[in-house]
C-alpha cells in the first residue's frame, strides 16, 4: 500500500480532480495545502482513495492551556 503526501497527489491529479476523488470540495483541499497539513493519500484495493492526517498528540493548543 503506497501513501503519498496530499501536495504530491494534488499536483498529479489537479486540485479539482483530487478533491473529487477524496470526497472534498476544491476549496477544502486548497486550504489544507495552504496550511501545509500533514495529510497522506492512499490508493485502496478497490481503486478508491482515502486520506489520513498526522497530528501531534496531545494537540499543541491543549499543551499550552495546561501550563
N, CA, C, O and CB atoms as a CASP TS submission, in Angstrom:
PFRMAT TS
TARGET T0000
AUTHOR 0000-0000-0000
METHOD Language model
MODEL 1
PARENT N/A
ATOM      1  N   UNK     1       0.839  -1.163   0.000  1.00  0.00           N
ATOM      2  CA  UNK     1       0.000   0.000   0.000  1.00  0.00           C
ATOM      3  C   UNK     1       0.897   1.243   0.000  1.00  0.00           C
ATOM      4  O   UNK     1       1.716   1.432   0.899  1.00  0.00           O
ATOM      5  CB  UNK     1      -0.961  -0.012   1.215  1.00  0.00           C
ATOM      6  N   UNK     2       0.729   2.066  -1.002  1.00  0.00           N
ATOM      7  CA  UNK     2       1.563   3.247  -1.155  1.00  0.00           C
ATOM      8  C   UNK     2       0.824   4.481  -0.659  1.00  0.00           C
ATOM      9  O   UNK     2      -0.347   4.687  -0.978  1.00  0.00           O
ATOM     10  CB  UNK     2       1.985   3.426  -2.617  1.00  0.00           C
ATOM     11  N   UNK     3       1.513   5.290   0.116  1.00  0.00           N
ATOM     12  CA  UNK     3       0.958   6.554   0.576  1.00  0.00           C
ATOM     13  C   UNK     3       1.794   7.686   0.004  1.00  0.00           C
ATOM     14  O   UNK     3       3.021   7.603  -0.043  1.00  0.00           O
ATOM     15  CB  UNK     3       0.916   6.620   2.129  1.00  0.00           C
ATOM     16  N   UNK     4       1.115   8.753  -0.435  1.00  0.00           N
ATOM     17  CA  UNK     4       1.834   9.914  -0.942  1.00  0.00           C
ATOM     18  C   UNK     4       1.293  11.168  -0.253  1.00  0.00           C
ATOM     19  O   UNK     4       0.122  11.213   0.123  1.00  0.00           O
ATOM     20  CB  UNK     4       1.698  10.023  -2.494  1.00  0.00           C
ATOM     21  N   UNK     5       2.138  12.180  -0.088  1.00  0.00           N
ATOM     22  CA  UNK     5       1.675  13.426   0.511  1.00  0.00           C
ATOM     23  C   UNK     5       0.568  14.052  -0.345  1.00  0.00           C
ATOM     24  O   UNK     5       0.577  13.925  -1.569  1.00  0.00           O
ATOM     25  CB  UNK     5       2.851  14.411   0.678  1.00  0.00           C
ATOM     26  N   UNK     6      -0.374  14.721   0.300  1.00  0.00           N
ATOM     27  CA  UNK     6      -1.507  15.295  -0.409  1.00  0.00           C
ATOM     28  C   UNK     6      -1.056  16.341  -1.433  1.00  0.00           C
ATOM     29  O   UNK     6      -1.697  16.507  -2.471  1.00  0.00           O
ATOM     30  CB  UNK     6      -2.483  15.917   0.582  1.00  0.00           C
ATOM     31  N   UNK     7       0.026  17.034  -1.150  1.00  0.00           N
ATOM     32  CA  UNK     7       0.549  18.045  -2.085  1.00  0.00           C
ATOM     33  C   UNK     7       0.941  17.390  -3.409  1.00  0.00           C
ATOM     34  O   UNK     7       0.645  17.909  -4.486  1.00  0.00           O
ATOM     35  CB  UNK     7       1.773  18.783  -1.469  1.00  0.00           C
ATOM     36  N   UNK     8       1.608  16.246  -3.309  1.00  0.00           N
ATOM     37  CA  UNK     8       2.026  15.499  -4.500  1.00  0.00           C
ATOM     38  C   UNK     8       0.802  14.936  -5.240  1.00  0.00           C
ATOM     39  O   UNK     8       0.741  14.982  -6.468  1.00  0.00           O
ATOM     40  CB  UNK     8       2.993  14.351  -4.106  1.00  0.00           C
ATOM     41  N   UNK     9      -0.164  14.410  -4.490  1.00  0.00           N
ATOM     42  CA  UNK     9      -1.386  13.866  -5.068  1.00  0.00           C
ATOM     43  C   UNK     9      -2.142  14.947  -5.842  1.00  0.00           C
ATOM     44  O   UNK     9      -2.595  14.709  -6.962  1.00  0.00           O
ATOM     45  CB  UNK     9      -2.280  13.270  -3.968  1.00  0.00           C
ATOM     46  N   UNK    10      -2.276  16.126  -5.249  1.00  0.00           N
ATOM     47  CA  UNK    10      -2.978  17.232  -5.897  1.00  0.00           C
ATOM     48  C   UNK    10      -2.233  17.704  -7.143  1.00  0.00           C
ATOM     49  O   UNK    10      -2.856  18.085  -8.134  1.00  0.00           O
ATOM     50  CB  UNK    10      -3.154  18.396  -4.918  1.00  0.00           C
ATOM     51  N   UNK    11      -0.925  17.680  -7.095  1.00  0.00           N
ATOM     52  CA  UNK    11      -0.126  18.087  -8.250  1.00  0.00           C
ATOM     53  C   UNK    11      -0.309  17.095  -9.404  1.00  0.00           C
ATOM     54  O   UNK    11      -0.434  17.500 -10.560  1.00  0.00           O
ATOM     55  CB  UNK    11       1.368  18.193  -7.865  1.00  0.00           C
ATOM     56  N   UNK    12      -0.325  15.796  -9.086  1.00  0.00           N
ATOM     57  CA  UNK    12      -0.502  14.753 -10.110  1.00  0.00           C
ATOM     58  C   UNK    12      -1.886  14.788 -10.736  1.00  0.00           C
ATOM     59  O   UNK    12      -2.026  14.694 -11.956  1.00  0.00           O
ATOM     60  CB  UNK    12      -0.256  13.380  -9.509  1.00  0.00           C
ATOM     61  N   UNK    13      -2.913  14.923  -9.896  1.00  0.00           N
ATOM     62  CA  UNK    13      -4.300  14.799 -10.355  1.00  0.00           C
ATOM     63  C   UNK    13      -4.960  16.123 -10.708  1.00  0.00           C
ATOM     64  O   UNK    13      -5.982  16.145 -11.394  1.00  0.00           O
ATOM     65  CB  UNK    13      -5.110  14.121  -9.307  1.00  0.00           C
ATOM     66  N   UNK    14      -4.384  17.230 -10.242  1.00  0.00           N
ATOM     67  CA  UNK    14      -5.039  18.525 -10.353  1.00  0.00           C
ATOM     68  C   UNK    14      -5.939  18.699  -9.135  1.00  0.00           C
ATOM     69  O   UNK    14      -6.547  17.736  -8.667  1.00  0.00           O
ATOM     70  CB  UNK    14      -5.855  18.643 -11.688  1.00  0.00           C
ATOM     71  N   UNK    15      -6.026  19.927  -8.621  1.00  0.00           N
ATOM     72  CA  UNK    15      -6.755  20.134  -7.368  1.00  0.00           C
ATOM     73  C   UNK    15      -8.220  19.734  -7.457  1.00  0.00           C
ATOM     74  O   UNK    15      -8.730  19.067  -6.557  1.00  0.00           O
ATOM     75  CB  UNK    15      -6.659  21.574  -6.955  1.00  0.00           C
ATOM     76  N   UNK    16      -8.897  20.123  -8.513  1.00  0.00           N
ATOM     77  CA  UNK    16     -10.333  19.814  -8.618  1.00  0.00           C
ATOM     78  C   UNK    16     -10.568  18.306  -8.656  1.00  0.00           C
ATOM     79  O   UNK    16     -11.432  17.797  -7.942  1.00  0.00           O
ATOM     80  CB  UNK    16     -10.935  20.470  -9.876  1.00  0.00           C
ATOM     81  N   UNK    17      -9.809  17.593  -9.479  1.00  0.00           N
ATOM     82  CA  UNK    17      -9.973  16.147  -9.592  1.00  0.00           C
ATOM     83  C   UNK    17      -9.559  15.445  -8.296  1.00  0.00           C
ATOM     84  O   UNK    17     -10.230  14.511  -7.857  1.00  0.00           O
ATOM     85  CB  UNK    17      -9.151  15.607 -10.774  1.00  0.00           C
ATOM     86  N   UNK    18      -8.466  15.888  -7.686  1.00  0.00           N
ATOM     87  CA  UNK    18      -8.008  15.285  -6.429  1.00  0.00           C
ATOM     88  C   UNK    18      -9.062  15.444  -5.342  1.00  0.00           C
ATOM     89  O   UNK    18      -9.333  14.511  -4.586  1.00  0.00           O
ATOM     90  CB  UNK    18      -6.679  15.917  -5.976  1.00  0.00           C
ATOM     91  N   UNK    19      -9.650  16.625  -5.268  1.00  0.00           N
ATOM     92  CA  UNK    19     -10.694  16.874  -4.274  1.00  0.00           C
ATOM     93  C   UNK    19     -11.882  15.945  -4.505  1.00  0.00           C
ATOM     94  O   UNK    19     -12.410  15.367  -3.555  1.00  0.00           O
ATOM     95  CB  UNK    19     -11.149  18.347  -4.321  1.00  0.00           C
ATOM     96  N   UNK    20     -12.299  15.802  -5.738  1.00  0.00           N
ATOM     97  CA  UNK    20     -13.420  14.917  -6.070  1.00  0.00           C
ATOM     98  C   UNK    20     -13.104  13.475  -5.679  1.00  0.00           C
ATOM     99  O   UNK    20     -13.952  12.785  -5.114  1.00  0.00           O
ATOM    100  CB  UNK    20     -13.748  15.000  -7.576  1.00  0.00           C
ATOM    101  N   UNK    21     -11.896  13.022  -5.974  1.00  0.00           N
ATOM    102  CA  UNK    21     -11.505  11.647  -5.644  1.00  0.00           C
ATOM    103  C   UNK    21     -11.506  11.388  -4.141  1.00  0.00           C
ATOM    104  O   UNK    21     -11.713  10.257  -3.702  1.00  0.00           O
ATOM    105  CB  UNK    21     -10.127  11.349  -6.210  1.00  0.00           C
ATOM    106  N   UNK    22     -11.273  12.441  -3.352  1.00  0.00           N
ATOM    107  CA  UNK    22     -11.238  12.293  -1.897  1.00  0.00           C
ATOM    108  C   UNK    22     -12.559  12.659  -1.235  1.00  0.00           C
ATOM    109  O   UNK    22     -12.698  12.535  -0.018  1.00  0.00           O
ATOM    110  CB  UNK    22     -10.137  13.145  -1.322  1.00  0.00           C
ATOM    111  N   UNK    23     -13.531  13.108  -2.025  1.00  0.00           N
ATOM    112  CA  UNK    23     -14.828  13.474  -1.472  1.00  0.00           C
ATOM    113  C   UNK    23     -14.820  14.830  -0.786  1.00  0.00           C
ATOM    114  O   UNK    23     -15.569  15.053   0.165  1.00  0.00           O
ATOM    115  CB  UNK    23     -15.279  12.429  -0.502  1.00  0.00           C
ATOM    116  N   UNK    24     -13.974  15.737  -1.268  1.00  0.00           N
ATOM    117  CA  UNK    24     -13.835  17.083  -0.712  1.00  0.00           C
ATOM    118  C   UNK    24     -14.253  18.120  -1.741  1.00  0.00           C
ATOM    119  O   UNK    24     -14.449  17.813  -2.917  1.00  0.00           O
ATOM    120  CB  UNK    24     -12.388  17.340  -0.252  1.00  0.00           C
ATOM    121  N   UNK    25     -14.383  19.352  -1.271  1.00  0.00           N
ATOM    122  CA  UNK    25     -14.509  20.456  -2.227  1.00  0.00           C
ATOM    123  C   UNK    25     -13.097  20.890  -2.598  1.00  0.00           C
ATOM    124  O   UNK    25     -12.139  20.614  -1.876  1.00  0.00           O
ATOM    125  CB  UNK    25     -15.346  21.661  -1.629  1.00  0.00           C
ATOM    126  N   UNK    26     -12.983  21.561  -3.714  1.00  0.00           N
ATOM    127  CA  UNK    26     -11.684  22.073  -4.131  1.00  0.00           C
ATOM    128  C   UNK    26     -11.179  23.100  -3.119  1.00  0.00           C
ATOM    129  O   UNK    26      -9.977  23.188  -2.872  1.00  0.00           O
ATOM    130  CB  UNK    26     -11.770  22.698  -5.542  1.00  0.00           C
ATOM    131  N   UNK    27     -12.086  23.869  -2.538  1.00  0.00           N
ATOM    132  CA  UNK    27     -11.705  24.864  -1.535  1.00  0.00           C
ATOM    133  C   UNK    27     -11.118  24.235  -0.282  1.00  0.00           C
ATOM    134  O   UNK    27     -10.149  24.752   0.276  1.00  0.00           O
ATOM    135  CB  UNK    27     -12.900  25.703  -1.163  1.00  0.00           C
ATOM    136  N   UNK    28     -11.693  23.127   0.164  1.00  0.00           N
ATOM    137  CA  UNK    28     -11.176  22.433   1.345  1.00  0.00           C
ATOM    138  C   UNK    28      -9.778  21.883   1.080  1.00  0.00           C
ATOM    139  O   UNK    28      -8.900  21.945   1.941  1.00  0.00           O
ATOM    140  CB  UNK    28     -12.124  21.292   1.759  1.00  0.00           C
ATOM    141  N   UNK    29      -9.586  21.352  -0.108  1.00  0.00           N
ATOM    142  CA  UNK    29      -8.261  20.832  -0.469  1.00  0.00           C
ATOM    143  C   UNK    29      -7.256  21.975  -0.552  1.00  0.00           C
ATOM    144  O   UNK    29      -6.132  21.854  -0.065  1.00  0.00           O
ATOM    145  CB  UNK    29      -8.318  20.065  -1.817  1.00  0.00           C
ATOM    146  N   UNK    30      -7.657  23.072  -1.161  1.00  0.00           N
ATOM    147  CA  UNK    30      -6.785  24.235  -1.281  1.00  0.00           C
ATOM    148  C   UNK    30      -6.359  24.744   0.096  1.00  0.00           C
ATOM    149  O   UNK    30      -5.192  25.080   0.301  1.00  0.00           O
ATOM    150  CB  UNK    30      -7.488  25.349  -2.064  1.00  0.00           C
ATOM    151  N   UNK    31      -7.292  24.801   1.028  1.00  0.00           N
ATOM    152  CA  UNK    31      -6.981  25.262   2.380  1.00  0.00           C
ATOM    153  C   UNK    31      -6.006  24.308   3.076  1.00  0.00           C
ATOM    154  O   UNK    31      -5.072  24.757   3.740  1.00  0.00           O
ATOM    155  CB  UNK    31      -8.270  25.396   3.206  1.00  0.00           C
ATOM    156  N   UNK    32      -6.217  23.004   2.928  1.00  0.00           N
ATOM    157  CA  UNK    32      -5.308  22.020   3.528  1.00  0.00           C
ATOM    158  C   UNK    32      -3.900  22.177   2.970  1.00  0.00           C
ATOM    159  O   UNK    32      -2.920  22.060   3.705  1.00  0.00           O
ATOM    160  CB  UNK    32      -5.818  20.590   3.281  1.00  0.00           C
ATOM    161  N   UNK    33      -3.801  22.439   1.674  1.00  0.00           N
ATOM    162  CA  UNK    33      -2.493  22.640   1.051  1.00  0.00           C
ATOM    163  C   UNK    33      -1.850  23.931   1.546  1.00  0.00           C
ATOM    164  O   UNK    33      -0.657  23.960   1.849  1.00  0.00           O
ATOM    165  CB  UNK    33      -2.625  22.667  -0.479  1.00  0.00           C
ATOM    166  N   UNK    34      -2.643  24.999   1.626  1.00  0.00           N
ATOM    167  CA  UNK    34      -2.130  26.296   2.062  1.00  0.00           C
ATOM    168  C   UNK    34      -1.619  26.236   3.505  1.00  0.00           C
ATOM    169  O   UNK    34      -0.613  26.863   3.839  1.00  0.00           O
ATOM    170  CB  UNK    34      -3.220  27.366   1.933  1.00  0.00           C
ATOM    171  N   UNK    35      -2.318  25.480   4.356  1.00  0.00           N
ATOM    172  CA  UNK    35      -1.917  25.349   5.756  1.00  0.00           C
ATOM    173  C   UNK    35      -0.828  24.296   5.960  1.00  0.00           C
ATOM    174  O   UNK    35      -0.352  24.089   7.077  1.00  0.00           O
ATOM    175  CB  UNK    35      -3.120  25.003   6.603  1.00  0.00           C
ATOM    176  N   UNK    36      -0.440  23.636   4.870  1.00  0.00           N
ATOM    177  CA  UNK    36       0.609  22.606   4.884  1.00  0.00           C
ATOM    178  C   UNK    36       0.312  21.503   5.905  1.00  0.00           C
ATOM    179  O   UNK    36       1.187  21.069   6.655  1.00  0.00           O
ATOM    180  CB  UNK    36       1.969  23.244   5.194  1.00  0.00           C
ATOM    181  N   UNK    37      -0.963  21.061   5.907  1.00  0.00           N
ATOM    182  CA  UNK    37      -1.355  19.973   6.798  1.00  0.00           C
ATOM    183  C   UNK    37      -0.671  18.680   6.363  1.00  0.00           C
ATOM    184  O   UNK    37      -0.489  18.443   5.168  1.00  0.00           O
ATOM    185  CB  UNK    37      -2.894  19.799   6.810  1.00  0.00           C
ATOM    186  N   UNK    38      -0.299  17.857   7.314  1.00  0.00           N
ATOM    187  CA  UNK    38       0.406  16.596   7.040  1.00  0.00           C
ATOM    188  C   UNK    38      -0.616  15.501   6.741  1.00  0.00           C
ATOM    189  O   UNK    38      -0.991  14.724   7.618  1.00  0.00           O
ATOM    190  CB  UNK    38       1.313  16.185   8.245  1.00  0.00           C
ATOM    191  N   UNK    39      -1.053  15.458   5.490  1.00  0.00           N
ATOM    192  CA  UNK    39      -2.067  14.502   5.053  1.00  0.00           C
ATOM    193  C   UNK    39      -1.439  13.590   4.011  1.00  0.00           C
ATOM    194  O   UNK    39      -0.748  14.046   3.100  1.00  0.00           O
ATOM    195  CB  UNK    39      -3.330  15.227   4.480  1.00  0.00           C
ATOM    196  N   UNK    40      -1.693  12.294   4.161  1.00  0.00           N
ATOM    197  CA  UNK    40      -1.180  11.298   3.212  1.00  0.00           C
ATOM    198  C   UNK    40      -2.360  10.596   2.551  1.00  0.00           C
ATOM    199  O   UNK    40      -3.336  10.229   3.205  1.00  0.00           O
ATOM    200  CB  UNK    40      -0.245  10.261   3.926  1.00  0.00           C
ATOM    201  N   UNK    41      -2.243  10.421   1.238  1.00  0.00           N
ATOM    202  CA  UNK    41      -3.298   9.795   0.441  1.00  0.00           C
ATOM    203  C   UNK    41      -2.885   8.368   0.113  1.00  0.00           C
ATOM    204  O   UNK    41      -1.723   8.091  -0.184  1.00  0.00           O
ATOM    205  CB  UNK    41      -3.578  10.604  -0.862  1.00  0.00           C
ATOM    206  N   UNK    42      -3.866   7.466   0.173  1.00  0.00           N
ATOM    207  CA  UNK    42      -3.630   6.047  -0.081  1.00  0.00           C
ATOM    208  C   UNK    42      -4.583   5.558  -1.167  1.00  0.00           C
ATOM    209  O   UNK    42      -5.766   5.898  -1.157  1.00  0.00           O
ATOM    210  CB  UNK    42      -3.807   5.215   1.217  1.00  0.00           C
ATOM    211  N   UNK    43      -4.072   4.766  -2.096  1.00  0.00           N
ATOM    212  CA  UNK    43      -4.906   4.089  -3.089  1.00  0.00           C
ATOM    213  C   UNK    43      -5.364   2.773  -2.475  1.00  0.00           C
ATOM    214  O   UNK    43      -4.545   1.916  -2.141  1.00  0.00           O
ATOM    215  CB  UNK    43      -4.128   3.852  -4.444  1.00  0.00           C
ATOM    216  N   UNK    44      -6.671   2.620  -2.329  1.00  0.00           N
ATOM    217  CA  UNK    44      -7.234   1.408  -1.738  1.00  0.00           C
ATOM    218  C   UNK    44      -7.320   0.288  -2.774  1.00  0.00           C
ATOM    219  O   UNK    44      -7.245   0.539  -3.977  1.00  0.00           O
ATOM    220  CB  UNK    44      -8.624   1.694  -1.149  1.00  0.00           C
ATOM    221  N   UNK    45      -7.478  -0.939  -2.302  1.00  0.00           N
ATOM    222  CA  UNK    45      -7.544  -2.102  -3.177  1.00  0.00           C
ATOM    223  C   UNK    45      -8.686  -2.025  -4.188  1.00  0.00           C
ATOM    224  O   UNK    45      -8.589  -2.572  -5.286  1.00  0.00           O
ATOM    225  CB  UNK    45      -7.688  -3.347  -2.351  1.00  0.00           C
ATOM    226  N   UNK    46      -9.764  -1.345  -3.811  1.00  0.00           N
ATOM    227  CA  UNK    46     -10.922  -1.241  -4.712  1.00  0.00           C
ATOM    228  C   UNK    46     -10.814  -0.082  -5.711  1.00  0.00           C
ATOM    229  O   UNK    46     -11.752   0.176  -6.464  1.00  0.00           O
ATOM    230  CB  UNK    46     -12.184  -1.077  -3.895  1.00  0.00           C
ATOM    231  N   UNK    47      -9.674   0.611  -5.717  1.00  0.00           N
ATOM    232  CA  UNK    47      -9.455   1.697  -6.669  1.00  0.00           C
ATOM    233  C   UNK    47      -9.858   3.068  -6.161  1.00  0.00           C
ATOM    234  O   UNK    47      -9.660   4.065  -6.854  1.00  0.00           O
ATOM    235  CB  UNK    47     -10.194   1.414  -7.914  1.00  0.00           C
ATOM    236  N   UNK    48     -10.422   3.136  -4.957  1.00  0.00           N
ATOM    237  CA  UNK    48     -10.774   4.428  -4.373  1.00  0.00           C
ATOM    238  C   UNK    48      -9.574   4.984  -3.619  1.00  0.00           C
ATOM    239  O   UNK    48      -8.592   4.281  -3.381  1.00  0.00           O
ATOM    240  CB  UNK    48     -12.000   4.299  -3.431  1.00  0.00           C
ATOM    241  N   UNK    49      -9.667   6.247  -3.252  1.00  0.00           N
ATOM    242  CA  UNK    49      -8.607   6.901  -2.489  1.00  0.00           C
ATOM    243  C   UNK    49      -9.120   7.264  -1.109  1.00  0.00           C
ATOM    244  O   UNK    49     -10.302   7.560  -0.935  1.00  0.00           O
ATOM    245  CB  UNK    49      -8.091   8.157  -3.222  1.00  0.00           C
ATOM    246  N   UNK    50      -8.232   7.239  -0.133  1.00  0.00           N
ATOM    247  CA  UNK    50      -8.554   7.715   1.203  1.00  0.00           C
ATOM    248  C   UNK    50      -7.350   8.521   1.694  1.00  0.00           C
ATOM    249  O   UNK    50      -6.246   8.409   1.161  1.00  0.00           O
ATOM    250  CB  UNK    50      -8.896   6.520   2.182  1.00  0.00           C
ATOM    251  N   UNK    51      -7.591   9.325   2.710  1.00  0.00           N
ATOM    252  CA  UNK    51      -6.522  10.180   3.232  1.00  0.00           C
ATOM    253  C   UNK    51      -6.547  10.177   4.747  1.00  0.00           C
ATOM    254  O   UNK    51      -7.603  10.054   5.367  1.00  0.00           O
ATOM    255  CB  UNK    51      -6.658  11.617   2.700  1.00  0.00           C
ATOM    256  N   UNK    52      -5.362  10.314   5.335  1.00  0.00           N
ATOM    257  CA  UNK    52      -5.218  10.385   6.777  1.00  0.00           C
ATOM    258  C   UNK    52      -4.275  11.526   7.121  1.00  0.00           C
ATOM    259  O   UNK    52      -3.285  11.775   6.432  1.00  0.00           O
ATOM    260  CB  UNK    52      -4.702   9.045   7.354  1.00  0.00           C
ATOM    261  N   UNK    53      -4.609  12.207   8.203  1.00  0.00           N
ATOM    262  CA  UNK    53      -3.771  13.314   8.664  1.00  0.00           C
ATOM    263  C   UNK    53      -2.960  12.881   9.868  1.00  0.00           C
ATOM    264  O   UNK    53      -3.468  12.199  10.759  1.00  0.00           O
ATOM    265  CB  UNK    53      -4.625  14.547   9.010  1.00  0.00           C
ATOM    266  N   UNK    54      -1.699  13.279   9.892  1.00  0.00           N
ATOM    267  CA  UNK    54      -0.813  13.019  11.023  1.00  0.00           C
ATOM    268  C   UNK    54      -0.805  14.295  11.864  1.00  0.00           C
ATOM    269  O   UNK    54      -0.455  15.371  11.379  1.00  0.00           O
ATOM    270  CB  UNK    54       0.654  12.611  10.551  1.00  0.00           C
ATOM    271  N   UNK    55      -1.197  14.156  13.137  1.00  0.00           N
ATOM    272  CA  UNK    55      -1.255  15.311  14.036  1.00  0.00           C
ATOM    273  C   UNK    55      -0.522  14.985  15.330  1.00  0.00           C
ATOM    274  O   UNK    55      -0.495  13.832  15.759  1.00  0.00           O
ATOM    275  CB  UNK    55      -2.726  15.716  14.330  1.00  0.00           C
ATOM    276  N   UNK    56       0.073  16.003  15.951  1.00  0.00           N
ATOM    277  CA  UNK    56       0.731  15.770  17.231  1.00  0.00           C
ATOM    278  C   UNK    56      -0.278  15.427  18.325  1.00  0.00           C
ATOM    279  O   UNK    56      -1.422  15.882  18.294  1.00  0.00           O
ATOM    280  CB  UNK    56       1.545  16.995  17.636  1.00  0.00           C
ATOM    281  N   UNK    57       0.155  14.630  19.279  1.00  0.00           N
ATOM    282  CA  UNK    57      -0.703  14.276  20.404  1.00  0.00           C
ATOM    283  C   UNK    57       0.056  14.544  21.687  1.00  0.00           C
ATOM    284  O   UNK    57       1.196  14.090  21.785  1.00  0.00           O
ATOM    285  CB  UNK    57      -1.161  12.789  20.326  1.00  0.00           C
ATOM    286  N   UNK    58      -0.462  15.224  22.653  1.00  0.00           N
ATOM    287  CA  UNK    58      -1.711  15.973  22.564  1.00  0.00           C
ATOM    288  C   UNK    58      -1.534  17.188  21.666  1.00  0.00           C
ATOM    289  O   UNK    58      -0.409  17.580  21.356  1.00  0.00           O
ATOM    290  CB  UNK    58      -2.187  16.405  23.961  1.00  0.00           C
ATOM    291  N   UNK    59      -2.627  17.770  21.257  1.00  0.00           N
ATOM    292  CA  UNK    59      -2.540  18.902  20.336  1.00  0.00           C
ATOM    293  C   UNK    59      -1.800  20.054  20.994  1.00  0.00           C
ATOM    294  O   UNK    59      -1.868  20.215  22.213  1.00  0.00           O
ATOM    295  CB  UNK    59      -3.944  19.353  19.888  1.00  0.00           C
ATOM    296  N   UNK    60      -1.093  20.860  20.205  1.00  0.00           N
ATOM    297  CA  UNK    60      -0.344  21.987  20.782  1.00  0.00           C
ATOM    298  C   UNK    60      -1.216  22.934  21.604  1.00  0.00           C
ATOM    299  O   UNK    60      -0.748  23.477  22.604  1.00  0.00           O
ATOM    300  CB  UNK    60       0.332  22.766  19.679  1.00  0.00           C
ATOM    301  N   UNK    61      -2.467  23.143  21.208  1.00  0.00           N
ATOM    302  CA  UNK    61      -3.335  24.051  21.977  1.00  0.00           C
ATOM    303  C   UNK    61      -3.659  23.473  23.353  1.00  0.00           C
ATOM    304  O   UNK    61      -3.797  24.225  24.318  1.00  0.00           O
ATOM    305  CB  UNK    61      -4.639  24.327  21.206  1.00  0.00           C
ATOM    306  N   UNK    62      -3.783  22.165  23.456  1.00  0.00           N
ATOM    307  CA  UNK    62      -4.013  21.559  24.757  1.00  0.00           C
ATOM    308  C   UNK    62      -2.789  21.646  25.651  1.00  0.00           C
ATOM    309  O   UNK    62      -2.916  21.818  26.864  1.00  0.00           O
ATOM    310  CB  UNK    62      -4.423  20.120  24.593  1.00  0.00           C
ATOM    311  N   UNK    63      -1.615  21.529  25.071  1.00  0.00           N
ATOM    312  CA  UNK    63      -0.388  21.629  25.854  1.00  0.00           C
ATOM    313  C   UNK    63      -0.227  23.029  26.419  1.00  0.00           C
ATOM    314  O   UNK    63       0.165  23.183  27.575  1.00  0.00           O
ATOM    315  CB  UNK    63       0.829  21.260  25.002  1.00  0.00           C
ATOM    316  N   UNK    64      -0.523  24.058  25.623  1.00  0.00           N
ATOM    317  CA  UNK    64      -0.388  25.440  26.081  1.00  0.00           C
ATOM    318  C   UNK    64      -1.379  25.752  27.195  1.00  0.00           C
ATOM    319  O   UNK    64      -1.037  26.440  28.157  1.00  0.00           O
ATOM    320  CB  UNK    64      -0.590  26.408  24.916  1.00  0.00           C
ATOM    321  N   UNK    65      -2.600  25.252  27.070  1.00  0.00           N
ATOM    322  CA  UNK    65      -3.622  25.594  28.067  1.00  0.00           C
ATOM    323  C   UNK    65      -3.378  24.907  29.408  1.00  0.00           C
ATOM    324  O   UNK    65      -3.896  25.351  30.433  1.00  0.00           O
ATOM    325  CB  UNK    65      -5.001  25.219  27.548  1.00  0.00           C
ATOM    326  N   UNK    66      -2.612  23.852  29.412  1.00  0.00           N
ATOM    327  CA  UNK    66      -2.361  23.146  30.674  1.00  0.00           C
ATOM    328  C   UNK    66      -1.165  23.706  31.432  1.00  0.00           C
ATOM    329  O   UNK    66      -0.879  23.273  32.548  1.00  0.00           O
ATOM    330  CB  UNK    66      -2.141  21.673  30.407  1.00  0.00           C
ATOM    331  N   UNK    67      -0.470  24.659  30.837  1.00  0.00           N
ATOM    332  CA  UNK    67       0.716  25.236  31.511  1.00  0.00           C
ATOM    333  C   UNK    67       0.365  26.214  32.583  1.00  0.00           C
ATOM    334  O   UNK    67       1.255  26.770  33.226  1.00  0.00           O
ATOM    335  CB  UNK    67       1.603  25.914  30.519  1.00  0.00           C
TER
END
